[in-house]
């Protein structure tokens, strides 16, 4: 759970580098002051557009897909969120989508998640 925060900060760092590269390419100013401008732009967009912030996860998506590559139906996995980690069972998998069961109160229904948006680690890892 502690490393999930590090992955989110890595996503923000990649966003800052992309915005900084675009701003530097678009202007003739020195790169150092533009780094602060790019950081401000990233902060404002992250605060003002939470939907974009949730969808922009280049680093954590790559790590999530890589960590869950061996999950198959019937596998047990840890569903890791910033505030908790729950043991779940994978009931279906197709591409980057995985259906997991074991989170709901009834424990009979599963829900679909994208491996690019959540962190699923095999329990045998």
N, C-alpha and C positions, 0 to 999 in steps of 0.2 A: 504494500500500500504506500510505503514511503517513496518508492521509486516511481510511482505513477505521477507524483507531483514533479519529479525531475523530468519526466517525459513531456509533461505539459509545458514546462519552462523551455525545453528544447524546441517544442513547436512554436513558442513565442519568439525564440531566438531566430529560427528559420524565417518566420514572418518578418522580423525586423531586417534580416539580411536581404530579403527579397525587396522590401520597400526601399531600403537604403540604396540598393543597386539601381532600382528604377529611378529614384530621385537623382542620383549622381549622373545617370545616363541622360536624364532630361535637362539638366542644368550644367552651367560651366563653373559653378561655385566650388570652393574647396570641400573635400569629402568630410572633414571632421565636424564642421557645424551641421552638415546635413545628416550626420548620424543621430544627433539629438532631435532633429526634425522628424526623422524616420521613426525614432522611438516614440515621439509624441503622437504621430499618426497611428502607429500600431496600438498604443494605449487607448486612444479615442475610439478607434474602430472596435477594439475588444470590449470596451465598456458600452458603446452605443449600439452595437450590432451583435448581440449574444448568439444569434443563429449562425452568423459567419464564424464566430469564435469556436462554436461547437463543431462545425464542419471542417475547420482548418486544423488538421492533425497529421501532418506529413510524417513526423518522427514516430509518434505513438501509434499511428496506423500501421506503419511498417513493422514496428516491434510486435504489435498485437497479432498481425497476420503470421509473422515468423514464429512467435511463441505458440500459437495454436495450430500449427500446420499438421500435427499428428493427431488431432482430435477427430474421432470417428463416432458414429452413433453407438451409444453404450459406454463411452468413455466418461470418467469422472474428471471434473475440472474445477479450478478455483475461479470464481467470477469476482474480479477485483474492482472495487470502486474506491473513491478517495476516503470514504468513511467506514467501509466494511469489506470483508472478503467472505463469500459464501461458497460452500461446496455444492456443485450442481452436477446434473447428468446431461450429457449431450444426447438429444433424441433424434436430431436430423442435422444434416450439413449439406449445403449446396453452394459452391463457390465461397464467397465471403460471408454468407449468411449461415447462422447456426441457431438451432432451436434448443433452448436449455430448459430444464425442469428442476424444481427444487427451491425456487425463490418464493413463490406465492404461499399464502397462508394454508391453502388446501393441499398444496404439494401434488396436485393432480394435473394442473395445466402447465404448459410450457409457453415460452414466449421467444420470439425471434429477435436476434441481435445481429449486428454486423461486426465481424471481427476487426474491422477498421475503426470502430467506435468504442469498443470495450476491450478489456484485457482479460483473456481467458488463458489460464495456465494449466496444463495437465496436472492432475493430482499426483501423478507418479514422478513428476519433474524433480 
